[in-house]
């Protein structure tokens, strides 16, 4: 699982914060929304769902 999280951190989709011995993972919603918007514009142009 940690290699998947590391990949998300490396592309800016998740940020990690350490609190004592706990490593908290926080979604970067602005980046996720930007990717979703890009996919809607580029991939769903002719879709009836868009």
N, C-alpha and C positions, 0 to 999 in steps of 0.2 A: 504494500500500500504506500509506503514512504516514497518509492520511486515515482508513483503517479502524482503524489502531492508535490514532489520536487519539480516535476515537469510543469505543473500548473503554476507554481511559484516562479519558475524561470521565465514564463511568458506573461506574467503579471495578472493572472486570473485569480490568484490567491495570495494573501499576505500572511506571514507567520509572525506571531508575537509570543515571546517566551514570558511566562509568569511563574517564577520559581522553577519547579520541575516540570511544569505543564507547558506544552507547546500548543498555542491556540492558532487555528487556521481560520482566516476571515475571507469570505468571498469579496472580490472587488467588483461590485455591481455595475459601476460605470463602464468598466471594460467589458463585462459580460453583455450589457445592454448595447454597447457599440458593435460588438460582434453579431448579436442577434439582428440589429438593424441592417448591418451590411449583408447578412445572409438573406434577409427579407427582400432587400433591394436587388440583389444579384441573382438569387436562386429561385425566388418566388414570383418573378415578374408576370408569368402567365398562369399562375395558380389562382384558383377561385377562392382559396382560403385566405390569401394575403389581403 
